[in-house]
Amino acid sequence: PIRNLLMNGFHLIVRLVGGVYNIRDTQCGFKLFNRAALPALLSIHLERWAFDVELLYIAQRLHYHLVEIPVDWTEIPGSKLSILRDSLRMARDITCLRLAYTLGIWHLPS
């Protein structure tokens, strides 16, 4: 289906453009961090769907140890996600993320 095609395309964009590697599901609703990592990770700029990608981008650039733990998930009908519109927005946000950090507009927390 189209949703799976867009999901795989999103994962490719996350890796190639967003620079986030070795994470299979960046959009999982569960993110756990230790107390020491929290201040650096709360310095994110993105506020929409792609904020997870920025969070993981920062964590990887700061060499935080990341572990992905699978969770059982049940899809609930009636998603508020507009597949085309939100896919384009996420791609735009990930591109902006990479450009902003690469060009020095945004800086990694120290």
N, C-alpha and C positions, 0 to 999 in steps of 0.2 A: 504493500500500500504506500501511498504518498507520504504518510507520516514517518514510516521507516526510512524512506529515501531521504527525507529532510533531516531526520535524526542522524543518519550516517554522514550526510553532508556537513551538518553542524559539528560533529566530532572531528571531521577532517579540518574544518576551519579552526576549531579550538587548537588542534595540534600545529597546523602549518602557520596560521596567522597569529593565534593567541599565545603560542609558545608554551602551552601546558601539555606535558607528556606523562605517560604512564598512569593516567586516570581514565577509567572507562566511562564513568558517568559523572560529569561535572555538575549536572543539574539535580543530583540527589538532594532531597530536602534535609539531610542530616549532615552537619559539619560539627565536629568536636575538636577543640583545641585545648592545650594546657594554658594555665593562667599567664605564663611568661610570654607566650606567643600572641596573646589577645591584643595588646595595644598596637602592635605592628599591623595586624590583620584588620583592625577596625579603621585603618586609614584609607579604605577603598573610596574610589570616586564614582563608580557606576552604581546606579540605583535601580536599574530595571532587571530583566531576566538574566542578563549576563554578569551580574555581580559575583556569582559563584566562580566564574572564570578568572576575574581579577583577584579574588581571594586566593585561589590556587596558584595563580601566576606569582603573586607576592610570596606565598609560602615556598614555592619552588625556588625562586630567586634568592631567598634568604636561607636556603638549604635546610628548611624544616623537614623533619621526617614525616612523610605522608603514608598513611595506610588506608587502603580502600577495603571496607568490610561490606559484603553484600547484605542487603535487607530484602525481605519479602515485600513486594509491592503489588497492590491491586488497583488497576485503572478504574476510575470512577467516571461513568458517562456524564457528559455535560461540561466538558473542559471549557474554561474561559479563554483558552489560547486560540488565537487566530493564526493558523498554520503559516500562511504566506506573509502576512503583515509582521508577525512577531519573529519569524525566521529572518526576515530582512533587517529588522531592528537589532536582533542579536548579532548578526553578521556585521552590521555597522558598528555596534558597540565594541565588538572584539577587535575590529580594525582600528578604531579610535584608541582603544586600550594599548595596543601594540605600538602605534605611532606615538602616542603621548609619552610612554616610557622610553621608547627608542630615541625620540627627539629631545628628551629632557624636560618636557612640559610637566610631566608628573615624575616624582622621584620615589624610589623605594625608601621605606622608613629605615632609619639607622638603629 
